[in-house]
Amino acid sequence: MGISFGSINTGLPKDIVKQIMNAERIPLKKMEDRKGKIADKKKLVGELQRLMNDMKSKILANGNARSLKELKVDTNSELVDVTVDKNIANASNYQFEVVNLAQKTSALSVGVADKDETYTGVGYIQYFLPDGESREIYVDSENATLSGIAKLINKDSANGMHATVVNDGSDTEEPWRLIISLDDTGDGKRAEFPYFYFVDGEVDLYLEKERPAQDAKIKIDGFEIEVPGNKVTEVIPGVTIDLKKARPGEEFSLNIGEDKEAVSGKIGDFVESINNVLGFIKQQNNMDENTDTSRTLGGDILLQTLEGRIRSAVFKDVETSDGFKRVGDIGLSFQRDGLLKLDQKKFDAALANNYGVIAEVLTGYIRPDGTKSKGFIDNLSEMANAALRFPNGILTSRTKGLDSKIEQIDRRISQRERMLEQKERNLKDKFARLEGTIAKIQSQGAGISALGAAPANAVTQLG
C-alpha cells in the first residue's frame, strides 16, 4: 500500500503560506487604518489653515485706514468723467465748469477727384514741430496720391503727427481731402502747418483750412485755469477728470466723498471670513454618540485654543481719539450660535456720524506723539500670524506633528513589509524543502512496496 501526504504530499493546504502571511499582515492593516485616521485629521487641519489664510488676506487688504478707505464721485453733469485714487485724494466738494476743450493743430487740404488715382506729383512735405525742429517727408511717384501721402506720414510714428483721407461729402467732382493733425493738444504744442513741394502733379495740392492748437479752459470754484489736454490730472490731487464736452456758463458740482457702502461691504466680507473659521470650529465640535473623534477634530485643544484667541481679539479694547472703544460700539458682536454678526444699521449710523473714529476702531489711532495704537484689525492680524507662523504657530505645529506621525507609521509599515517579504521567502523555501523530502520518502516507500511483492511472485511461479 502506498504512503499518502495530501495534495502536496504533506497533508497541508496548498495556500498554507498565503494563509500564514495574511495572518501576519493583520497588524499592517491596523497601522494603515491608524494612518488613514491621522490623514483625515491632517486634511481638516489643512482646511482650517485655508480658512485662516483667507481671513488673513482680508485683514491685509484692509490693514490700515488708507486701504480701508473708499471714495466715490457724485456729479450731476455729462460733461466730465471722473476717477479718484483713494490713496491720494481726499473728500472734498468743488464747483466746476468746462469753458472749452483742448484741441490740437490740424489742417485740411484742397479736394481731389480720387484718393488713389489723382496724381499729386513727386516732391517733399516740410513741417516744423512745436520745438522748432524742421522735418521733411519725401514723396516718390509710387506714393504720389492722397492715400500714398497719408501712408508715408503715418508710417513714421515719431514724426508727431498723423494723416487721414476723408470724403467731405460735398456733391463736387473733387470731394477727397487730406487731414493732417499733430498728436498732442495745447498751446505749447502749436506747430507750423506743413508745406507741400510737389512737381508735375495733376493738381496743385495745398492746405486750404487750418486750426491752431489751444489749451482747455476750466473753472474750479469760479477761478479759470488753463490745462494743455482734456485729461486733467494735476488740478485736484488724486483726481483724474476727463473733459467730454464744453459748455461755457454751465456750472456743476463735483463732490468727492467717503463711499460708506463700499466700506460697509468690506467689513461684511471681513466678518464672513471670521465666521467661516468659527463655523468650521463649531461644526467639528458638534458631536454625538456616532461621532468618530479619531477622524475629526471634535473636542481638540487646537479648536479651543484658536476660538479663544479669536474671541480675545474681538473683545479687546481699542484706543481711539474718542477714548477706548470696542467693536461692539460700532455694531459687531457675538450671537448665541457663536458667530459674529454685524448690525448694519448701527454700523452705518456710526459711520455716518464719525467716519474717522470708526476707521480708528478698525485700523488703529495715530497718537499726537506719532505712535500708533492697535485697532481691531491689528489684533486679529497678530492672532492670525501667530496661528499660521512657521515653524511654531499652533496650526503649523499641528500639521508638522501629524506629518511626523504619518512618517513614523510609514517607516514601521516599510520595516514590517520587508520582514514579511523575508518571512514569506523563508516559508516558501521551507515548504519546498519539506515537499522535496516527502517526495523522496514517497519514492522510497514505493520501492519498498515493490521489494515486498517480489517473493510472492516467485512462489507463484514455482507453484
C-alpha positions, 0 to 999 in steps of 0.5 A, spaced: 500 500 500 502 506 498 504 512 503 499 518 502 501 526 504 495 530 501 495 534 495 502 536 496 504 530 499 504 533 506 497 533 508 497 541 508 493 546 504 496 548 498 495 556 500 498 554 507 503 560 506 498 565 503 494 563 509 500 564 514 502 571 511 495 574 511 495 572 518 501 576 519 499 582 515 493 583 520 497 588 524 499 592 517 492 593 516 491 596 523 497 601 522 494 603 515 487 604 518 491 608 524 494 612 518 488 613 514 485 616 521 491 621 522 490 623 514 483 625 515 485 629 521 491 632 517 486 634 511 481 638 516 487 641 519 489 643 512 482 646 511 482 650 517 489 653 515 485 655 508 480 658 512 485 662 516 489 664 510 483 667 507 481 671 513 488 673 513 488 676 506 482 680 508 485 683 514 491 685 509 487 688 504 484 692 509 490 693 514 490 700 515 485 706 514 488 708 507 486 701 504 480 701 508 478 707 505 473 708 499 471 714 495 466 715 490 464 721 485 457 724 485 456 729 479 450 731 476 453 733 469 455 729 462 460 733 461 466 730 465 468 723 467 471 722 473 476 717 477 479 718 484 485 714 487 483 713 494 490 713 496 491 720 494 485 724 494 481 726 499 473 728 500 472 734 498 466 738 494 468 743 488 464 747 483 466 746 476 465 748 469 468 746 462 469 753 458 472 749 452 476 743 450 483 742 448 484 741 441 490 740 437 493 743 430 490 740 424 489 742 417 485 740 411 487 740 404 484 742 397 479 736 394 481 731 389 477 727 384 480 720 387 484 718 393 488 713 389 488 715 382 489 723 382 496 724 381 499 729 386 506 729 383 513 727 386 516 732 391 517 733 399 512 735 405 516 740 410 513 741 417 516 744 423 514 741 430 512 745 436 520 745 438 522 748 432 525 742 429 524 742 421 522 735 418 521 733 411 517 727 408 519 725 401 514 723 396 516 718 390 511 717 384 509 710 387 506 714 393 504 720 389 496 720 391 492 722 397 492 715 400 500 714 398 501 721 402 497 719 408 501 712 408 508 715 408 506 720 414 503 715 418 508 710 417 513 714 421 510 714 428 515 719 431 514 724 426 508 727 431 503 727 427 498 723 423 494 723 416 487 721 414 483 721 407 476 723 408 470 724 403 467 731 405 461 729 402 460 735 398 456 733 391 463 736 387 467 732 382 473 733 387 470 731 394 477 727 397 481 731 402 487 730 406 487 731 414 493 732 417 493 733 425 499 733 430 498 728 436 498 732 442 493 738 444 495 745 447 498 751 446 505 749 447 504 744 442 502 749 436 506 747 430 507 750 423 502 747 418 506 743 413 508 745 406 507 741 400 513 741 394 510 737 389 512 737 381 508 735 375 502 733 379 495 733 376 493 738 381 496 743 385 495 740 392 495 745 398 492 746 405 486 750 404 483 750 412 487 750 418 486 750 426 491 752 431 492 748 437 489 751 444 489 749 451 482 747 455 479 752 459 476 750 466 473 753 472 474 750 479 470 754 484 469 760 479 477 761 478 479 759 470 485 755 469 488 753 463 490 745 462 494 743 455 489 736 454 482 734 456 485 729 461 486 733 467 490 730 472 494 735 476 488 740 478 485 736 484 490 731 487 488 724 486 483 726 481 483 724 474 477 728 470 476 727 463 473 733 459 467 730 454 464 736 452 464 744 453 459 748 455 461 755 457 456 758 463 454 751 465 456 750 472 456 743 476 458 740 482 463 735 483 463 732 490 468 727 492 466 723 498 467 717 503 463 711 499 460 708 506 457 702 502 463 700 499 466 700 506 460 697 509 461 691 504 468 690 506 467 689 513 461 684 511 466 680 507 471 681 513 466 678 518 464 672 513 471 670 513 471 670 521 465 666 521 467 661 516 473 659 521 468 659 527 463 655 523 468 650 521 470 650 529 463 649 531 461 644 526 467 639 528 465 640 535 458 638 534 458 631 536 454 625 538 454 618 540 456 616 532 461 621 532 468 618 530 473 623 534 479 619 531 477 622 524 475 629 526 477 634 530 471 634 535 473 636 542 481 638 540 485 643 544 487 646 537 479 648 536 479 651 543 485 654 543 484 658 536 476 660 538 479 663 544 484 667 541 479 669 536 474 671 541 480 675 545 481 679 539 474 681 538 473 683 545 479 687 546 479 694 547 481 699 542 484 706 543 481 711 539 481 719 539 474 718 542 477 714 548 477 706 548 472 703 544 470 696 542 467 693 536 461 692 539 460 700 539 460 700 532 455 694 531 459 687 531 458 682 536 457 675 538 450 671 537 448 665 541 450 660 535 457 663 536 458 667 530 459 674 529 454 678 526 454 685 524 448 690 525 448 694 519 444 699 521 448 701 527 454 700 523 452 705 518 449 710 523 456 710 526 459 711 520 455 716 518 456 720 524 464 719 525 467 716 519 474 717 522 473 714 529 470 708 526 476 707 521 480 708 528 476 702 531 478 698 525 485 700 523 488 703 529 489 711 532 495 715 530 497 718 537 499 726 537 506 723 539 506 719 532 505 712 535 500 708 533 495 704 537 492 697 535 485 697 532 481 691 531 484 689 525 491 689 528 489 684 533 486 679 529 492 680 524 497 678 530 492 672 532 492 670 525 500 670 524 501 667 530 496 661 528 499 660 521 507 662 523 512 657 521 515 653 524 511 654 531 504 657 530 499 652 533 496 650 526 503 649 523 505 645 529 499 641 528 500 639 521 508 638 522 506 633 528 501 629 524 506 629 518 511 626 523 506 621 525 504 619 518 512 618 517 513 614 523 507 609 521 510 609 514 517 607 516 514 601 521 509 599 515 516 599 510 520 595 516 514 590 517 513 589 509 520 587 508 520 582 514 514 579 511 517 579 504 523 575 508 518 571 512 514 569 506 521 567 502 523 563 508 516 559 508 516 558 501 523 555 501 521 551 507 515 548 504 519 546 498 524 543 502 519 539 506 515 537 499 522 535 496 523 530 502 516 527 502 517 526 495 523 522 496 520 518 502 514 517 497 519 514 492 522 510 497 516 507 500 514 505 493 520 501 492 519 498 498 512 496 496 515 493 490 521 489 494 515 486 498 511 483 492 517 480 489 517 473 493 510 472 492 511 472 485 516 467 485 512 462 489 507 463 484 511 461 479 514 455 482 507 453 484 
